């Protein structure tokens, strides 16, 4: 495919909508969902995060493991009580293992005091314990006579040294970064809740939402009972609507956090893939590309008519999907999709059941979704059932040029099965670039007709 001409590329750059205004277009209903789903009030937040609790368990394991090894060492030759008296009452720095146990207890006490009781969010506490442990163990190995006491003379100092540094790695690379990321999301959601409605007040009306042909308006699945012109929803339907709103809230938060997107790679067409760590959902991939066509065209082709993707020539789309299983209300529906196998059969076909929420806003079109369950499509042995986290398609209109738009695809997926996660992550960027290539090719074909 040829690259865009220089004149058109310049036109695109001048016409791109400003991302700085993304956060200001959240609707009132989405703000409520975001504040409920992403940022609970301070009094309802967890006292200690999951990753910090895991760290505390590992510190406890450190003490218990060193204690167990020391007890085994005490019970090797003579009576355990006689050896205990020899190592504790008649302590000798050169021959006793008691100080290694005391060192483990020191790490346990200081780390739990700092990170479980005081909940300190800095690395200085573990820096102190690791420095003390490393210095003490190195000195003990150099001037002691432990190496003459057999295997335990090697084992206890090495295990203690390794555990101390594993604790440092876990805190510095897992606990503190993840908690900082969750804090940023919390503050962003609180700010969104404080802003309140700016452009829209309430859920989009029927007139604002364009009902596509495959949404089956007026199908037999709809209830005939109405109260004041509104449909009565079952408990399951209300749950679908709630899931759709929460997925939309997460997507809105991701868009508002563009400064935190991490660049992964781009290609010759100007398509760019980013990633972001989303609390409770993990690594999320974001494709951003500019298209030389009206936003309405992409909206119709990608969001409203997903079956048209079958004619694009995308090899990863199966003929078994997509399908609309149920239309819940104007904005919410349940979809079923099947992805074809990949990598020469190494990755078998996956099927997905998602709740989707579609919205037309003043500055964009949005289709967000998340995995759900539906009685019409239970998991079968034919396909591995994958799960999608919050994500979807966003088509941003250009404020200055209606002939161009910005397309964003947010993807968070778990393919299940025994697939290495890092291999999946490596292939997702290529998949997104391929999708962008076929989409650009498709809108190029449709351009002359419109």
C-alpha positions as CSV (number, residue, x, y, z in Angstrom):
1,X,0.0,0.0,0.0
2,X,1.4,3.5,-0.9
3,X,2.1,6.0,1.8
4,X,-0.2,9.0,2.1
5,X,0.9,12.0,-0.1
6,X,2.7,14.8,1.7
7,X,-0.2,17.2,1.2
8,X,-2.7,14.8,2.7
9,X,-0.3,14.0,5.6
10,X,0.0,17.7,6.3
11,X,-3.7,18.1,6.1
12,X,-4.1,15.3,8.6
13,X,-1.7,16.8,11.1
14,X,-3.5,20.2,11.0
15,X,-6.9,18.6,11.4
16,X,-6.3,16.2,14.3
17,X,-8.6,16.7,17.3
18,X,-6.8,17.8,20.4
19,X,-6.4,15.0,23.0
20,X,-6.2,17.5,25.8
21,X,-10.0,17.9,25.6
22,X,-10.7,14.2,26.0
23,X,-11.3,14.3,29.7
24,X,-13.7,17.1,29.5
25,X,-16.4,15.2,27.5
26,X,-17.4,12.5,30.0
27,X,-21.1,12.2,30.4
28,X,-22.8,12.3,33.8
29,X,-23.6,8.6,33.8
30,X,-20.0,7.7,32.9
31,X,-18.7,9.9,35.7
32,X,-20.8,8.0,38.2
33,X,-19.6,4.7,36.8
34,X,-16.0,5.8,36.9
35,X,-16.2,7.0,40.4
36,X,-17.8,3.7,41.5
37,X,-15.6,1.4,39.5
38,X,-12.2,3.0,39.5
39,X,-12.0,5.0,42.6
40,X,-14.0,4.2,45.7
41,X,-14.3,6.9,48.4
42,X,-11.2,7.0,50.7
43,X,-13.1,5.3,53.5
44,X,-13.9,2.3,51.3
45,X,-10.5,1.8,49.8
46,X,-8.6,-1.3,50.8
47,X,-6.4,-0.8,53.8
48,X,-3.6,-2.6,52.1
49,X,-3.2,-3.4,48.4
50,X,-3.0,-7.0,47.1
51,X,0.5,-6.7,45.9
52,X,1.7,-5.2,49.2
53,X,0.0,-8.1,51.1
54,X,1.8,-10.5,48.9
55,X,5.1,-8.8,49.7
56,X,4.3,-9.1,53.4
57,X,3.6,-12.8,53.0
58,X,7.0,-13.2,51.3
59,X,8.7,-11.4,54.1
60,X,7.0,-13.9,56.5
61,X,8.2,-16.8,54.4
62,X,11.7,-15.4,54.7
63,X,11.6,-15.7,58.5
64,X,9.9,-19.1,58.5
65,X,12.3,-20.6,55.9
66,X,15.4,-19.4,57.7
67,X,14.0,-20.7,61.0
68,X,13.3,-24.1,59.5
69,X,16.8,-24.4,58.1
70,X,18.3,-23.4,61.4
71,X,16.2,-25.9,63.3
72,X,17.3,-28.6,60.9
73,X,20.9,-27.6,61.5
74,X,20.4,-27.8,65.3
75,X,19.1,-31.3,65.0
76,X,21.8,-32.8,62.8
77,X,24.5,-34.1,65.2
78,X,23.6,-34.2,68.9
79,X,20.5,-33.2,70.9
80,X,18.7,-30.1,69.5
81,X,18.6,-28.6,73.0
82,X,22.3,-29.0,73.5
83,X,23.0,-27.4,70.2
84,X,20.6,-24.6,70.9
85,X,22.3,-23.9,74.2
86,X,25.7,-23.9,72.5
87,X,24.7,-21.5,69.7
88,X,22.5,-19.1,71.9
89,X,23.9,-19.2,75.5
90,X,27.5,-19.7,74.4
91,X,27.2,-17.6,71.2
92,X,30.3,-17.5,69.1
93,X,30.3,-15.3,66.0
94,X,32.6,-17.6,64.1
95,X,30.7,-20.8,64.6
96,X,27.0,-20.0,65.4
97,X,24.1,-19.8,63.1
98,X,21.9,-18.0,65.6
99,X,22.8,-14.5,64.3
100,X,21.6,-15.5,60.8
101,X,18.2,-16.3,62.4
102,X,18.3,-13.0,64.3
103,X,19.1,-11.2,61.0
104,X,16.0,-12.8,59.4
105,X,13.9,-11.7,62.4
106,X,15.3,-8.2,62.0
107,X,14.2,-8.0,58.4
108,X,10.8,-9.4,59.3
109,X,10.2,-6.9,62.1
110,X,11.4,-3.8,60.3
111,X,9.8,-4.6,56.9
112,X,6.4,-5.4,58.4
113,X,6.5,-2.4,60.7
114,X,7.4,-0.1,57.7
115,X,5.2,-1.6,55.0
116,X,2.3,-3.3,56.8
117,X,1.8,-1.2,59.9
118,X,3.0,2.3,58.8
119,X,2.4,1.6,55.1
120,X,5.4,3.6,53.9
121,X,5.5,4.1,50.1
122,X,9.3,4.5,49.8
123,X,12.2,2.2,49.3
124,X,14.4,3.5,52.1
125,X,13.2,0.9,54.7
126,X,14.1,-2.1,52.6
127,X,17.3,-0.4,51.5
128,X,18.3,-0.3,55.2
129,X,17.4,-4.0,55.8
130,X,19.1,-5.1,52.6
131,X,22.3,-3.1,53.3
132,X,22.5,-4.4,56.9
133,X,21.8,-8.0,55.8
134,X,24.3,-8.0,52.9
135,X,27.1,-6.3,55.0
136,X,26.6,-8.7,57.9
137,X,26.5,-11.8,55.8
138,X,29.6,-10.9,53.7
139,X,31.6,-10.2,56.9
140,X,30.4,-13.4,58.6
141,X,31.4,-15.5,55.6
142,X,34.8,-13.9,55.4
143,X,35.9,-14.2,59.1
144,X,33.8,-17.1,60.4
145,X,34.4,-20.8,60.4
146,X,30.9,-21.8,59.0
147,X,32.3,-23.2,55.8
148,X,33.9,-26.0,57.8
149,X,30.5,-27.1,59.2
150,X,29.3,-28.8,56.0
151,X,26.4,-28.0,53.7
152,X,24.7,-25.7,56.2
153,X,27.7,-23.5,56.4
154,X,27.1,-22.6,52.7
155,X,23.3,-22.9,52.6
156,X,22.2,-20.6,55.4
157,X,24.2,-17.5,54.4
158,X,23.4,-17.9,50.7
159,X,19.7,-18.4,51.2
160,X,19.5,-15.4,53.6
161,X,21.4,-13.2,51.1
162,X,19.2,-14.2,48.1
163,X,15.9,-13.7,50.1
164,X,17.0,-10.3,51.2
165,X,17.6,-9.2,47.6
166,X,14.4,-10.9,46.3
167,X,12.5,-8.8,48.8
168,X,14.2,-5.6,47.5
169,X,13.4,-6.5,43.8
170,X,9.8,-7.3,44.6
171,X,9.1,-4.1,46.4
172,X,11.0,-1.8,44.0
173,X,9.7,-3.4,40.7
174,X,6.3,-4.6,41.7
175,X,4.8,-3.1,44.8
176,X,5.7,0.6,44.6
177,X,5.1,1.0,40.8
178,X,1.7,-0.7,40.9
179,X,0.5,1.2,43.9
180,X,1.7,4.5,42.3
181,X,-0.3,3.6,39.1
182,X,-3.4,2.8,41.1
183,X,-3.0,6.1,43.0
184,X,-2.9,8.0,39.7
185,X,-6.1,6.3,38.6
186,X,-7.8,7.0,41.9
187,X,-6.9,10.7,41.7
188,X,-8.1,10.9,38.1
189,X,-11.4,9.3,38.9
190,X,-11.9,11.6,41.9
191,X,-11.2,14.6,39.7
192,X,-13.7,13.3,37.1
193,X,-16.3,12.8,39.8
194,X,-15.7,16.3,41.2
195,X,-16.1,17.9,37.7
196,X,-19.6,16.5,37.2
197,X,-21.4,16.7,33.8
198,X,-19.9,19.0,31.3
199,X,-21.3,18.3,27.8
200,X,-24.1,15.8,28.4
201,X,-26.4,15.3,31.3
202,X,-27.6,11.7,31.6
203,X,-27.7,8.7,29.3
204,X,-28.0,9.3,25.6
205,X,-31.5,9.4,24.3
206,X,-32.9,7.2,21.6
207,X,-32.6,10.1,19.1
208,X,-28.9,10.5,19.8
209,X,-28.1,6.8,19.2
210,X,-28.1,5.5,15.7
211,X,-29.6,2.0,15.8
212,X,-27.8,-0.3,13.3
213,X,-29.6,-2.9,11.2
214,X,-28.0,-5.8,13.1
215,X,-29.1,-4.5,16.5
216,X,-32.5,-6.0,15.8
217,X,-34.6,-3.2,17.0
218,X,-38.1,-4.5,18.0
219,X,-37.0,-8.1,18.2
220,X,-39.0,-10.7,20.1
221,X,-36.4,-10.6,23.0
222,X,-37.8,-7.2,24.1
223,X,-40.3,-7.1,26.8
224,X,-43.7,-5.6,26.0
225,X,-44.1,-4.2,29.5
226,X,-43.4,-0.5,29.6
227,X,-43.7,2.0,32.4
228,X,-44.0,5.6,31.3
229,X,-42.5,4.7,27.9
230,X,-39.5,2.9,29.4
231,X,-38.7,-0.8,29.1
232,X,-38.7,-2.8,32.3
233,X,-35.3,-4.7,32.5
234,X,-34.7,-8.0,34.2
235,X,-31.9,-8.4,36.8
236,X,-29.7,-9.9,34.1
237,X,-30.3,-7.1,31.7
238,X,-29.6,-4.5,34.4
239,X,-26.3,-6.3,35.0
240,X,-25.4,-6.1,31.3
241,X,-26.1,-2.4,31.3
242,X,-24.0,-1.9,34.4
243,X,-21.1,-3.9,32.8
244,X,-21.3,-1.8,29.6
245,X,-21.3,1.5,31.6
246,X,-18.3,0.4,33.6
247,X,-16.4,-0.7,30.5
248,X,-17.1,2.8,29.0
249,X,-15.9,4.4,32.2
250,X,-12.6,2.5,32.0
251,X,-12.2,3.4,28.3
252,X,-12.8,7.1,29.1
253,X,-10.2,7.0,31.9
254,X,-7.7,5.4,29.5
255,X,-8.3,8.2,27.0
256,X,-7.9,10.8,29.7
257,X,-4.5,9.3,30.8
258,X,-2.8,9.7,27.4
259,X,0.3,11.2,29.2
260,X,0.8,7.8,30.9
261,X,0.6,5.8,27.7
262,X,3.9,4.0,27.1
263,X,5.1,4.0,23.5
264,X,5.8,0.5,22.1
265,X,6.3,0.8,18.3
266,X,5.1,2.5,15.2
267,X,5.1,1.6,11.4
268,X,5.7,3.3,8.1
269,X,2.0,4.5,7.9
270,X,2.1,6.5,11.1
271,X,0.2,3.9,13.1
272,X,1.4,3.8,16.7
273,X,0.9,1.2,19.5
274,X,1.0,2.2,23.1
275,X,0.5,0.3,26.4
276,X,-0.8,1.2,29.8
277,X,-1.2,-0.8,33.0
278,X,-4.9,-0.7,34.1
279,X,-5.6,-1.6,37.7
280,X,-7.4,-4.9,38.1
281,X,-7.0,-5.6,34.4
282,X,-3.3,-5.5,33.6
283,X,-1.5,-4.6,30.4
284,X,-3.7,-2.9,27.8
285,X,-2.7,-2.2,24.2
286,X,-3.7,1.0,22.4
287,X,-3.6,1.5,18.6
288,X,-3.8,5.1,17.4
289,X,-4.0,5.9,13.7
290,X,-5.1,8.8,11.5
291,X,-7.5,8.1,8.6
292,X,-8.3,10.2,5.5
293,X,-12.0,9.7,5.7
294,X,-15.0,11.1,7.6
295,X,-15.5,9.7,11.1
296,X,-19.0,8.6,10.1
297,X,-17.6,6.2,7.6
298,X,-15.4,4.4,10.2
299,X,-18.3,4.4,12.6
300,X,-20.5,2.6,10.2
301,X,-17.8,0.2,9.0
302,X,-16.2,-0.8,12.3
303,X,-18.7,-0.1,15.1
304,X,-22.2,-0.5,13.6
305,X,-21.5,-3.1,11.0
306,X,-18.9,-5.5,12.5
307,X,-19.8,-8.3,10.0
308,X,-18.3,-6.2,7.2
309,X,-14.9,-7.0,8.6
310,X,-15.3,-10.4,7.0
311,X,-14.9,-8.8,3.6
312,X,-11.8,-6.8,4.5
313,X,-9.6,-9.9,4.1
314,X,-8.4,-10.0,7.7
315,X,-7.0,-13.6,8.2
316,X,-7.7,-13.5,12.0
317,X,-11.5,-13.1,11.6
318,X,-13.5,-16.4,11.5
319,X,-16.7,-16.9,9.5
320,X,-18.5,-18.0,12.7
321,X,-18.8,-14.5,13.9
322,X,-19.5,-11.8,14.8
323,X,-23.1,-12.3,15.9
324,X,-25.5,-10.2,17.9
325,X,-26.9,-12.4,20.7
326,X,-29.2,-9.9,22.4
327,X,-30.1,-6.3,22.2
328,X,-30.6,-5.1,25.8
329,X,-31.5,-1.5,25.0
330,X,-30.6,1.3,22.5
331,X,-27.0,1.6,23.7
332,X,-26.2,-2.0,25.0
333,X,-26.0,-5.3,23.2
334,X,-24.4,-8.7,23.7
335,X,-22.1,-9.9,20.9
336,X,-20.4,-13.2,20.0
337,X,-17.2,-13.4,18.0
338,X,-14.7,-16.0,16.9
339,X,-11.1,-15.4,16.0
340,X,-9.4,-17.8,13.6
341,X,-6.4,-19.8,14.6
342,X,-2.9,-18.3,14.1
343,X,0.8,-19.1,14.0
344,X,0.2,-22.2,11.9
345,X,-2.2,-23.7,14.4
346,X,-0.1,-23.1,17.4
347,X,-2.8,-20.7,18.6
348,X,-6.2,-22.4,18.2
349,X,-9.4,-20.4,17.5
350,X,-10.9,-18.5,20.4
351,X,-14.4,-17.4,20.9
352,X,-15.6,-14.3,22.9
353,X,-18.9,-13.2,24.4
354,X,-18.9,-9.4,25.2
355,X,-21.3,-6.8,26.4
356,X,-21.0,-3.8,24.1
357,X,-22.1,-0.2,24.7
358,X,-22.3,2.1,21.7
359,X,-22.5,5.9,22.1
360,X,-22.6,8.8,19.7
361,X,-21.1,11.9,21.3
362,X,-20.5,15.4,20.0
363,X,-16.8,14.9,19.3
364,X,-16.6,11.1,18.8
365,X,-18.1,7.7,18.3
366,X,-17.4,5.1,20.9
367,X,-18.0,1.4,21.2
368,X,-16.7,-0.1,24.5
369,X,-17.1,-3.6,25.8
370,X,-16.0,-6.3,28.3
371,X,-16.3,-10.1,28.6
372,X,-19.6,-11.4,29.9
373,X,-21.7,-14.6,29.9
374,X,-24.8,-15.4,27.9
375,X,-27.1,-18.4,28.0
376,X,-27.2,-18.7,24.2
377,X,-23.4,-19.1,24.0
378,X,-22.0,-21.2,26.8
379,X,-18.4,-22.3,26.6
380,X,-17.9,-25.4,24.5
381,X,-15.0,-27.8,23.6
382,X,-15.0,-26.5,20.0
383,X,-13.2,-23.2,21.0
384,X,-11.2,-22.0,23.9
385,X,-13.2,-19.2,25.5
386,X,-11.1,-16.0,25.7
387,X,-11.9,-13.1,27.9
388,X,-11.7,-9.4,27.0
389,X,-11.0,-6.8,29.6
390,X,-12.3,-3.2,29.2
391,X,-11.6,-1.9,25.7
392,X,-13.2,-0.9,22.4
393,X,-13.1,1.4,19.4
394,X,-13.1,5.2,19.4
395,X,-13.5,7.4,16.4
396,X,-12.6,11.0,17.1
397,X,-14.0,13.7,14.8
398,X,-11.8,16.5,13.5
399,X,-12.9,19.9,14.6
400,X,-11.5,21.6,11.6
401,X,-11.7,19.1,8.8
402,X,-14.7,16.6,8.6
403,X,-12.9,14.6,5.9
404,X,-10.3,13.1,8.4
405,X,-10.6,11.4,11.7
406,X,-8.5,9.7,14.4
407,X,-9.2,6.0,15.1
408,X,-8.2,4.4,18.5
409,X,-8.5,0.7,19.4
410,X,-8.1,-0.2,23.1
411,X,-7.4,-3.9,23.5
412,X,-7.2,-5.9,26.8
413,X,-7.5,-9.6,26.2
414,X,-6.7,-12.9,27.9
415,X,-6.6,-15.8,25.4
416,X,-6.5,-18.4,28.1
417,X,-4.9,-21.7,27.4
418,X,-1.2,-22.5,28.0
419,X,0.2,-19.6,26.0
420,X,3.2,-17.6,27.3
421,X,1.9,-14.1,28.1
422,X,5.0,-12.4,26.7
423,X,4.5,-14.1,23.3
424,X,0.9,-12.9,23.2
425,X,1.9,-9.4,24.0
426,X,4.6,-9.4,21.3
427,X,2.0,-10.5,18.7
428,X,-0.7,-8.1,19.6
429,X,1.1,-5.0,18.2
430,X,1.4,-6.8,14.9
431,X,-2.2,-7.8,14.9
432,X,-3.2,-4.2,15.6
433,X,-1.0,-2.9,12.7
434,X,-2.6,-5.5,10.4
435,X,-6.1,-4.3,11.4
436,X,-5.1,-0.7,10.7
437,X,-3.7,-1.7,7.3
438,X,-6.9,-3.4,6.3
439,X,-9.1,-0.6,7.7
440,X,-7.1,2.0,5.8
441,X,-7.4,-0.1,2.6
442,X,-11.1,-0.5,3.2
443,X,-11.9,3.2,3.6
444,X,-9.7,3.9,0.6
445,X,-12.0,1.6,-1.4
446,X,-15.1,3.3,0.0
447,X,-13.8,6.8,-0.4
448,X,-14.6,7.2,-4.1
449,X,-18.2,5.9,-3.6
450,X,-19.1,8.3,-0.8
